Amino acid sequence: MDFSTPPELEDLLHRASEFMEAEVYPLEATARQSFEEVLPAANEARERCKEAGLWAPQMPAEYGGMGLDFLPHAHMSETLGRSPMGHYVFGCQAPDAGNMEILHKFGTDQQKARWLRPLVAGEIRSCFSMTEPDRPGSNPTWMDTTAVRDGDDFVINGRKWFTTGGHLADVAIVMAVTNPDAAPHMRASQIIVPTDNPGFHHIRRLSIMGDVGYGWQSHSEVAYEDCRVPAENLLGQEGFGFLIAQERLGPGRIHHCMRWLGICERAFDLMCERSSQRMVAPDRPLGTQQVIQHWIAESRAEIDSARLMVYHAAWKIDREGTRAARNEISAIKFLVAGILQRVVDRAIQVHGGLGMTDDTPLAWFFRHERAARIYDGPDEVHKSALARSMLKKYGIELGSQGG
């Protein structure tokens, strides 16, 4: 396998980096204080991103995107991940990017015309309602939200939270139980719900370590109360909700990992800059301290090794599909999330009191990326899944709950 970067991809990443320097990094100071205040400038930057031909890298050209293959998009995601605003400005932010992918793969022509095209164009925003406050996110086959067929409609009832971007979103894709008597993985379906539906209620924005966020840069609790939508809003086949979610989350974990590596690189740069510029005594920079040198060395080794593992997982997905790469995906999910936490923590420690403020992006990264070890499957679930797969080769058969 060859992970060298082709010249045309090098050129693309260089263009993306230049655009980040010119258009994205200058937005950060305002964004850290208020996403609402930075929105006008961010949306202007999005238009310039389209003009530069860098918009929606993961989507086909026929929908207005760049049409990048999986691995090139993974490279791009690392570049954009260096800033909390990168993916938003380039039109490939979660959860919209994942919703675009499943609408493209499973949506009807009518659904694509009504929702996918304006979503790719950045004219509307979406959210994804899966996690529930009273059910474990580690067991996504067990949920309370139901969608009951009533003639030509589905009537949805339930409560969701950590619905990213639910505040001011135009449309939601909700996971709800439609076939309660089916096998666990065939009980739920995904249904498209316009948020102006009378039965859709935005309850609140969740405070994340003191930050409630705004719009896309927030997480919400939402309720579906006798929410009636046409049966034609069903995404894919009835009972295939979990399978569609896996199609969404598998590649999505690669994108997350590459974004996390971008954060690691930004934190690493800030750590090294601070180490070289901060004096602990006259003519004695912080970087002369052995412990700081060890943190820098450990961070460099961890980031580089993690990147190779992510490349390998993406390479396997490209050649054999998501299902064949399940072990690799589980491994990188908990590995890179842990490295992200350690690198950002070291960078904050090197910055001292400054690292705790919002004068740098480090506190924002720490506050919002602690969840990396929880969402899309907590570390412990991925470790157990990988261990079960390994032990199976040695004659030990374990169920999903370990027994």
Backbone torsions as a table, in degrees:
resi	resn	phi	psi	omega
1	MET	NA	143.1	-175.1
2	ASP	-123.3	115.1	-179.1
3	PHE	-103.0	16.3	176.1
4	SER	-65.8	151.3	-175.5
5	THR	-93.9	118.7	178.8
6	PRO	-60.1	152.3	-178.0
7	PRO	-55.5	-39.1	-178.4
8	GLU	-67.1	-32.6	177.3
9	LEU	-73.8	-38.1	175.5
10	GLU	-57.4	-42.7	179.5
11	ASP	-64.3	-42.3	179.3
12	LEU	-62.6	-46.1	-179.2
13	LEU	-65.1	-33.9	176.2
14	HIS	-65.5	-43.3	177.5
15	ARG	-62.9	-41.7	179.2
16	ALA	-64.2	-40.6	179.4
17	SER	-64.5	-41.3	178.1
18	GLU	-63.5	-40.0	178.9
19	PHE	-66.2	-38.7	176.9
20	MET	-60.0	-45.0	-179.4
21	GLU	-63.2	-42.0	-174.2
22	ALA	-80.2	-35.8	-168.1
23	GLU	-117.9	-28.7	-170.8
24	VAL	-98.2	-51.9	-178.8
25	TYR	-56.4	-37.5	178.5
26	PRO	-62.9	-17.1	179.6
27	LEU	-81.0	-17.6	-166.4
28	GLU	-63.2	-43.6	-174.9
29	ALA	-59.3	-44.2	178.3
30	THR	-69.6	-41.1	-178.2
31	ALA	-61.8	-36.0	179.7
32	ARG	-65.9	-27.2	178.0
33	GLN	-87.0	-40.5	-177.7
34	SER	-162.4	114.5	176.1
35	PHE	-65.7	-32.7	178.3
36	GLU	-60.2	-42.3	-178.0
37	GLU	-70.7	-31.4	-176.5
38	VAL	-84.1	-12.3	-174.1
39	LEU	-55.1	-47.9	-179.7
40	PRO	-56.3	-45.5	179.9
41	ALA	-68.6	-38.0	179.8
42	ALA	-64.8	-40.1	180.0
43	ASN	-69.6	-31.7	173.2
44	GLU	-66.0	-39.9	177.6
45	ALA	-64.1	-34.4	177.8
46	ARG	-63.0	-40.4	178.3
47	GLU	-64.4	-39.8	178.1
48	ARG	-68.7	-30.0	176.4
49	CYS	-65.1	-40.8	176.4
50	LYS	-62.2	-44.7	-179.6
51	GLU	-62.3	-31.2	-179.1
52	ALA	-81.4	-4.1	179.6
53	GLY	74.3	27.3	-177.7
54	LEU	-114.6	11.1	-172.7
55	TRP	-81.8	142.6	174.1
56	ALA	46.0	64.0	-174.0
57	PRO	-59.1	-26.1	-173.5
58	GLN	-87.9	-9.0	-174.0
59	MET	-101.6	150.3	-179.2
60	PRO	-61.2	152.8	-178.9
61	ALA	-60.8	-31.6	-179.1
62	GLU	-63.4	-18.6	177.2
63	TYR	-103.7	5.5	178.2
64	GLY	98.4	7.6	179.7
65	GLY	-97.8	-172.1	-178.7
66	MET	-90.1	-19.6	178.4
67	GLY	70.4	32.7	179.6
68	LEU	-70.9	144.8	171.5
69	ASP	-70.0	173.3	-171.0
70	PHE	-60.7	-50.9	-175.5
71	LEU	-67.5	-44.0	174.6
72	PRO	-58.6	-38.1	177.5
73	HIS	-65.9	-33.9	176.6
74	ALA	-62.5	-42.5	175.3
75	HIS	-58.9	-46.3	-179.4
76	MET	-61.5	-38.7	-177.9
77	SER	-62.9	-34.4	176.8
78	GLU	-65.3	-43.4	179.1
79	THR	-60.8	-44.9	-178.1
80	LEU	-71.3	-29.5	-177.2
81	GLY	-67.3	-11.9	179.5
82	ARG	-64.6	-17.5	178.4
83	SER	-128.7	142.2	174.8
84	PRO	-59.7	-18.5	-177.4
85	MET	-99.6	-5.6	-171.5
86	GLY	-59.6	-54.0	-176.4
87	HIS	-66.4	-34.4	178.8
88	TYR	-64.2	-46.5	-177.6
89	VAL	-65.9	-31.9	-179.1
90	PHE	-90.1	2.9	174.2
91	GLY	73.6	27.6	179.9
92	CYS	-134.3	36.3	-178.1
93	GLN	-80.9	147.9	171.0
94	ALA	-76.9	146.9	1.8
95	PRO	-89.6	-0.7	-176.2
96	ASP	-59.3	-41.0	-177.3
97	ALA	-61.0	-44.8	178.6
98	GLY	-65.4	-38.8	177.8
99	ASN	-66.0	-37.0	175.4
100	MET	-59.7	-43.9	-176.0
101	GLU	-63.8	-43.1	-178.2
102	ILE	-77.1	-30.4	173.6
103	LEU	-65.3	-38.6	-179.9
104	HIS	-67.4	-38.8	-175.3
105	LYS	-84.8	-35.3	-172.4
106	PHE	-117.3	-10.2	-175.4
107	GLY	-75.1	153.4	173.3
108	THR	-77.8	168.6	178.1
109	ASP	-59.0	-39.0	179.9
110	GLN	-66.0	-42.6	179.0
111	GLN	-64.9	-38.3	179.2
112	LYS	-66.3	-40.5	-179.6
113	ALA	-67.3	-41.4	-175.0
114	ARG	-79.2	-37.2	-171.9
115	TRP	-116.4	-42.7	-173.6
116	LEU	-68.0	-49.7	-176.1
117	ARG	-59.8	-49.2	178.1
118	PRO	-67.4	-26.6	177.7
119	LEU	-69.0	-44.9	177.7
120	VAL	-63.7	-37.4	-178.4
121	ALA	-72.4	-10.2	-178.3
122	GLY	79.2	15.5	-179.1
123	GLU	-82.0	-24.2	176.7
124	ILE	-132.9	167.5	173.5
125	ARG	-123.1	159.0	-178.0
126	SER	-132.4	169.5	172.7
127	CYS	-140.9	166.1	-177.1
128	PHE	-127.0	115.8	-175.6
129	SER	-102.3	102.3	179.4
130	MET	-129.6	-49.5	-175.1
131	THR	-72.0	139.7	-178.7
132	GLU	-120.7	145.5	-177.1
133	PRO	-67.2	-26.2	-175.2
134	ASP	-106.3	9.1	178.8
135	ARG	-132.9	146.8	-176.4
136	PRO	-71.5	129.3	176.2
137	GLY	-64.7	-19.4	179.3
138	SER	-75.1	-9.0	178.2
139	ASN	-129.5	76.8	-173.0
140	PRO	-69.6	-7.2	176.9
141	THR	-82.7	-8.2	-177.4
142	TRP	-111.1	100.7	-179.8
143	MET	-141.7	156.5	-176.7
144	ASP	-94.1	-24.6	-176.5
145	THR	-64.9	130.6	-177.4
146	THR	-120.8	153.1	172.6
147	ALA	-131.1	106.3	-175.2
148	VAL	-99.7	130.3	-179.6
149	ARG	-71.6	130.2	177.2
150	ASP	-136.4	93.1	-176.2
151	GLY	66.0	-121.5	-179.2
152	ASP	-94.2	14.5	-176.6
153	ASP	-125.3	164.0	162.9
154	PHE	-110.7	139.1	175.0
155	VAL	-112.9	117.0	-171.4
156	ILE	-104.8	134.7	175.5
157	ASN	-138.3	132.1	178.3
158	GLY	159.5	175.1	-178.7
159	ARG	-129.5	137.5	179.1
160	LYS	-128.0	155.7	170.3
161	TRP	-145.3	175.7	-167.9
162	PHE	52.7	39.1	172.4
163	THR	-84.3	93.2	-174.1
164	THR	-61.8	132.2	178.5
165	GLY	72.6	12.2	-178.9
166	GLY	-64.3	-27.9	178.7
167	HIS	-68.5	117.6	178.4
168	LEU	70.7	13.9	175.3
169	ALA	-70.0	155.0	-179.8
170	ASP	-93.4	-25.9	-176.2
171	VAL	-150.9	145.6	176.8
172	ALA	-119.1	148.5	166.5
173	ILE	-111.7	117.0	-173.0
174	VAL	-111.3	140.2	171.9
175	MET	-93.0	124.5	-179.1
176	ALA	-144.3	150.6	-179.9
177	VAL	-76.6	119.5	176.7
178	THR	-111.0	-20.9	-176.1
179	ASN	-131.7	74.4	-172.1
180	PRO	-62.2	-21.7	-177.4
181	ASP	-94.2	-0.4	-179.2
182	ALA	-79.9	173.6	174.1
183	ALA	-58.9	150.9	-173.3
184	PRO	-49.0	-42.4	-176.6
185	HIS	-81.4	0.2	-179.3
186	MET	-120.1	15.4	-176.6
187	ARG	-85.6	-32.5	-170.8
188	ALA	-101.0	155.1	174.8
189	SER	-129.3	163.5	173.6
190	GLN	-108.6	133.1	-174.3
191	ILE	-132.3	138.0	180.0
192	ILE	-86.5	127.3	-177.7
193	VAL	-128.2	113.5	171.8
194	PRO	-62.6	136.8	-174.6
195	THR	-77.1	-7.1	173.5
196	ASP	-88.1	5.3	175.1
197	ASN	-63.9	135.3	-177.4
198	PRO	-57.9	-24.1	-178.6
199	GLY	-89.7	-1.7	178.3
200	PHE	-95.8	125.7	-177.8
201	HIS	-128.1	123.0	172.8
202	HIS	-85.0	112.1	-174.3
203	ILE	-80.6	-51.2	-176.9
204	ARG	-169.4	160.4	166.5
205	ARG	-89.5	133.7	-178.6
206	LEU	-81.0	134.4	177.0
207	SER	-78.8	117.9	-178.6
208	ILE	-102.8	100.7	-176.7
209	MET	50.6	43.0	176.4
210	GLY	93.0	-1.9	-176.5
211	ASP	-117.2	113.3	179.7
212	VAL	-83.8	-18.1	178.9
213	GLY	68.8	-171.9	-178.4
214	TYR	-158.6	137.0	174.8
215	GLY	58.1	-130.6	-178.1
216	TRP	-59.7	-35.4	-174.5
217	GLN	-88.5	53.9	179.6
218	SER	-155.6	169.0	177.3
219	HIS	-128.4	136.9	-171.3
220	SER	-123.1	158.3	164.8
221	GLU	-103.6	130.0	-178.4
222	VAL	-131.5	156.1	178.8
223	ALA	-128.1	142.1	173.4
224	TYR	-111.9	112.7	-176.2
225	GLU	-122.9	104.9	-175.0
226	ASP	47.7	45.6	-177.6
227	CYS	-81.2	108.4	-173.9
228	ARG	-99.4	123.4	177.2
229	VAL	-133.2	153.4	178.9
230	PRO	-63.2	146.3	178.4
231	ALA	-61.0	-22.3	178.4
232	GLU	-68.3	-9.6	176.3
233	ASN	-82.4	-2.8	174.8
234	LEU	-61.1	130.0	178.7
235	LEU	-97.0	116.7	-175.7
236	GLY	73.1	-158.4	-178.0
237	GLN	-85.9	152.3	176.1
238	GLU	-63.8	135.9	-178.9
239	GLY	85.9	-1.3	-177.8
240	PHE	-100.5	15.3	-176.2
241	GLY	-59.5	-43.1	-179.2
242	PHE	-66.8	-41.0	179.9
243	LEU	-64.8	-39.3	177.0
244	ILE	-65.5	-40.6	178.3
245	ALA	-60.1	-39.7	178.7
246	GLN	-66.2	-38.1	176.1
247	GLU	-61.4	-34.7	-178.8
248	ARG	-77.3	-45.1	-170.9
249	LEU	-79.0	-31.3	-179.3
250	GLY	-59.7	-62.8	175.8
251	PRO	-61.5	-33.1	179.7
252	GLY	-60.1	-33.0	178.9
253	ARG	-67.9	-33.0	174.1
254	ILE	-63.0	-46.8	-179.9
255	HIS	-61.1	-42.6	177.6
256	HIS	-60.1	-47.0	-177.7
257	CYS	-60.8	-41.0	179.0
258	MET	-69.1	-37.2	175.6
259	ARG	-63.1	-41.2	178.4
260	TRP	-63.1	-37.2	177.6
261	LEU	-64.8	-35.6	174.4
262	GLY	-62.0	-42.4	176.3
263	ILE	-61.9	-44.3	178.1
264	CYS	-56.7	-44.8	-178.7
265	GLU	-64.7	-40.0	178.4
266	ARG	-65.4	-45.4	179.2
267	ALA	-63.2	-38.1	179.2
268	PHE	-63.8	-45.3	178.4
269	ASP	-59.5	-45.6	-179.7
270	LEU	-63.7	-38.9	178.8
271	MET	-63.0	-45.4	-179.1
272	CYS	-68.4	-39.8	177.5
273	GLU	-61.9	-45.7	179.4
274	ARG	-63.3	-38.7	-179.4
275	SER	-64.3	-31.7	-177.6
276	SER	-87.6	-22.7	-173.5
277	GLN	-103.4	-28.7	-177.4
278	ARG	-81.2	124.6	-179.6
279	MET	-95.6	133.5	175.3
280	VAL	-98.2	-11.1	175.0
281	ALA	-165.2	164.4	179.2
282	PRO	-52.3	126.3	178.5
283	ASP	61.3	24.2	180.0
284	ARG	-131.7	93.7	-179.2
285	PRO	-70.2	156.9	-179.3
286	LEU	-55.6	-32.5	-177.7
287	GLY	-66.2	-8.4	176.5
288	THR	-79.9	-10.9	179.0
289	GLN	-76.3	131.8	-175.4
290	GLN	-60.7	-39.5	-178.4
291	VAL	-62.8	-36.3	177.3
292	ILE	-66.2	-41.0	178.3
293	GLN	-61.6	-40.0	178.8
294	HIS	-64.8	-41.8	178.3
295	TRP	-61.4	-40.6	179.5
296	ILE	-65.6	-45.3	-178.9
297	ALA	-64.4	-45.0	179.8
298	GLU	-62.3	-41.5	-179.3
299	SER	-64.6	-44.5	-179.5
300	ARG	-61.2	-45.0	-178.8
301	ALA	-64.9	-42.4	-178.8
302	GLU	-65.8	-44.6	-178.9
303	ILE	-62.5	-46.9	-177.0
304	ASP	-66.0	-40.5	179.4
305	SER	-68.4	-39.0	178.5
306	ALA	-63.1	-40.7	-179.2
307	ARG	-60.9	-42.5	179.6
308	LEU	-64.0	-36.9	177.8
309	MET	-66.7	-38.5	178.9
310	VAL	-67.8	-42.4	176.8
311	TYR	-58.1	-42.0	-179.1
312	HIS	-64.3	-42.2	178.5
313	ALA	-62.8	-43.6	178.7
314	ALA	-64.3	-40.5	177.7
315	TRP	-59.6	-42.5	-179.5
316	LYS	-69.3	-39.4	176.4
317	ILE	-60.3	-44.4	179.8
318	ASP	-58.7	-35.6	-173.3
319	ARG	-96.7	-33.2	-173.0
320	GLU	-123.3	-7.5	179.4
321	GLY	95.6	165.5	-175.5
322	THR	-62.7	-42.6	-176.1
323	ARG	-61.2	-40.5	-179.1
324	ALA	-68.0	-20.3	-176.8
325	ALA	-103.5	20.2	-176.3
326	ARG	-59.0	-42.7	-179.5
327	ASN	-63.7	-44.0	-179.7
328	GLU	-64.3	-38.3	179.8
329	ILE	-66.4	-44.9	177.7
330	SER	-59.9	-42.5	-177.4
331	ALA	-62.6	-47.4	-176.9
332	ILE	-71.6	-29.4	-178.3
333	LYS	-60.2	-49.1	-179.0
334	PHE	-82.4	-30.0	-179.1
335	LEU	-66.4	-52.0	-175.3
336	VAL	-69.9	-36.0	177.5
337	ALA	-60.5	-41.2	179.0
338	GLY	-67.4	-41.3	177.9
339	ILE	-63.9	-41.6	176.9
340	LEU	-54.6	-48.3	-179.2
341	GLN	-60.4	-43.3	-176.3
342	ARG	-68.9	-42.9	-177.7
343	VAL	-66.5	-45.2	179.3
344	VAL	-64.4	-40.1	179.2
345	ASP	-63.1	-43.2	177.6
346	ARG	-62.0	-41.9	-179.0
347	ALA	-63.0	-40.8	177.1
348	ILE	-63.2	-43.1	-179.1
349	GLN	-61.7	-41.1	178.8
350	VAL	-63.8	-34.3	-180.0
351	HIS	-79.8	-11.7	179.8
352	GLY	63.3	-138.7	-178.8
353	GLY	-58.7	-34.8	179.3
354	LEU	-58.9	-34.7	-178.8
355	GLY	-65.3	-22.2	179.9
356	MET	-84.7	-11.7	-178.6
357	THR	-91.9	172.1	174.9
358	ASP	-94.3	21.4	174.8
359	ASP	-76.1	-17.5	172.2
360	THR	-125.5	167.0	178.3
361	PRO	-77.4	-1.7	-172.8
362	LEU	-63.1	-44.3	-179.4
363	ALA	-64.1	-37.6	177.7
364	TRP	-63.3	-45.6	178.2
365	PHE	-58.8	-45.3	-177.5
366	PHE	-64.2	-42.5	-176.7
367	ARG	-65.9	-45.6	-172.3
368	HIS	-94.6	-20.0	-177.6
369	GLU	-100.7	0.4	170.8
370	ARG	-59.5	-29.4	-179.6
371	ALA	-69.7	-8.6	-179.9
372	ALA	-57.5	-29.6	-179.3
373	ARG	-84.9	3.2	-177.6
374	ILE	-119.4	-53.6	-173.4
375	TYR	-72.0	159.8	-175.3
376	ASP	56.7	33.5	-179.8
377	GLY	98.5	114.7	179.3
378	PRO	-64.1	158.4	-179.6
379	ASP	-46.9	-46.0	-172.3
380	GLU	-64.0	-35.9	178.2
381	VAL	-66.5	-44.6	-179.6
382	HIS	-67.5	-36.7	177.3
383	LYS	-64.7	-43.3	180.0
384	SER	-65.2	-41.0	179.6
385	ALA	-62.4	-42.6	179.6
386	LEU	-66.8	-42.1	179.4
387	ALA	-64.3	-40.5	178.1
388	ARG	-59.5	-42.5	-179.8
389	SER	-64.7	-40.1	179.5
390	MET	-67.7	-44.4	-176.7
391	LEU	-69.1	-25.5	179.2
392	LYS	-59.8	-33.1	179.1
393	LYS	-68.6	-17.1	-178.4
394	TYR	-108.4	15.7	172.7
395	GLY	90.1	8.0	178.6
396	ILE	-103.4	116.1	179.0
397	GLU	-101.1	118.1	-179.8
398	LEU	-120.3	140.4	175.9
399	GLY	-77.5	178.1	-176.8
400	SER	-65.3	-21.4	177.2
401	GLN	-97.4	11.3	173.0
402	GLY	92.4	-6.2	-177.5
403	GLY	-113.0	NA	NA
